[in-house]
Amino acid sequence: MKLIDCIELNAARLTQAGVSFGHGTTNAFDEAAWLVLWRCGLALDSLDEHEQLELTTEQEQQITALVDERISSRKPAAYLTREAWLQGIPFYVDERSIVPRSLIAELIADASIDAWLSDQTQRVLDLCTGNGSLAVLATMAWPEVTVDAIDLSPDALQVARINVEKHELGARIRLLQGDGLSPAAGQRYDLILCNPPYVNSDSMSKLPAEYRAEPELALAGGSDGMDFVRGLLAQASQHLSPHGVLVLEIGNEREFFEAAFPQLEVAWMETSAGEDQVLLVTQEELTKKNQDLQA
C-alpha cells in the first residue's frame, strides 16, 4: 500500500469513528497524515515527497495499531506521539499538561505584540505555562529578554522543563510553581503572557473526550470561565512595569469577559480564530480599573 492510500484509508476510519480534532489538526485527513508520517519516522511536512512510498507489511500493521489506539482511547494524537508543533517548533508533551495550541503563539510569531514593546522590554512572564511552549517561543522571538514561567501544576512544570532543556534555554527561562501570580511576589514584568483556564462550566460539561483527556485544572474556569481571570486582573498591575502590557487569551468567552469587566478598555488582537479570543491591556488601564473599583 502506498503511503497516501494509507492516509486516506485511516482518515476514513477516523471519520467513521467520530473522533474529535483541535489539538494540532482540524480534520481527519491531517490527523491521519500526522499519525502515518510519525509512525513511519518521516517529517510531518514531507507528505508531498513521500506520498508514493510503498509501505511494508510491518509499517501497515504499526499504523493500524496506532490509529486503533487513537480511536479507542480518544486521546489527542500528541499524547500518542509525545510531540506537538507550535509555529513550526516541536515540543514534548504528555498527559501531565494540555496540548499546546495557544493563539498567543501566532501573535509572538507574526510580531503583533512587538508594537507594544520597547527597548525597555527585558522581563517576560508566561503565566499558566503548561508545557512551556509560550515561554520558549518568547525567548526565541525576543533574544534580549528573560522569561519566568509559572504554573500551579508541578506535573506540567516537569514537562515544561523537558522543553526548556530540549531547546537549550535554561539560562533564560526560570520555572516557578504556585497559584496565579503568587510565585512572582515583588516582581514586575514588561510583558505578561497568559493562556489561563477559561472554559465555562457549561462548555466543560460538553467537551469531547479528547479534551477531557487533558488536565481539567488547565481548562476549567468556573461558571462563567472568569474565575482565574478575575484574580489575575485584580493583581496584574502590581506585577507590570509602568510601560508593561498583559496579553490574555480567553477563547470563546468574550461575552462572559465583557460582562465581568464592562469598564475595562482592551485591545482585541487579530488571530486565525478571529478578533475576539485574545486581548491586550496596559498596566495603566489595569491600574485605573483597580482604582475605580476601590473608589
C-alpha positions, 0 to 999 in steps of 0.5 A: 500500500502506498503511503497516501492510500494509507492516509486516506484509508485511516482518515476514513476510519477516523471519520467513521469513528467520530473522533474529535480534532483541535489539538494540532489538526482540524480534520481527519485527513491531517490527523491521519497524515500526522499519525502515518508520517510519525509512525513511519519516522518521516517529517510531518511536512514531507507528505508531498515527497513521500506520498508514493512510498510503498509501505511494508507489511510491518509499517501497515500493521504499526499504523493500524495499531496506532490509529486503533489506539487513537480511536479507542482511547480518544486521546489527542494524537500528541499524547500518542506521539509525545510531540506537538508543533507550535509555529513550526517548533516541536515540543514534548508533551504528555498527559501531565499538561494540555496540548499546546495550541495557544493563539498567543503563539501566532501573535509572538510569531507574526510580531503583533505584540512587538508594537507594544514593546520597547527597548525597555522590554527585558522581563517576560512572564508566561503565566499558566505555562503548561508545557512551556511552549509560550515561554520558549517561543518568547525567548526565541522571538525576543533574544534580549529578554528573560522569561519566568514561567509559572504554573500551579501544576508541578506535573506540567512544570516537569514537562515544561522543563523537558522543553526548556532543556530540549531547546537549550534555554535554561539560562533564560527561562526560570520555572516557578510553581504556585497559584496565579501570580503568587510565585512572582511576589515583588516582581514586575514584568514588561510583558505578561503572557497568559493562556489561563483556564477559561472554559465555562462550566457549561462548555466543560460539561460538553467537551469531547473526550479528547479534551477531557483527556487533558488536565481539567485544572488547565481548562476549567474556569468556573461558571462563567470561565472568569474565575482565574481571570478575575484574580489575575486582573485584580493583581496584574498591575502590581506585577507590570512595569509602568510601560508593561502590557498583559496579553490574555487569551480567553477563547470563546468567552468574550461575552462572559469577559465583557460582562465581568469587566464592562469598564475595562478598555482592551485591545482585541488582537487579530488571530486565525480564530478571529478578533475576539479570543485574545486581548491586550491591556496596559498596566495603566488601564489595569491600574485605573480599573483597580482604582475605580473599583476601590473608589 
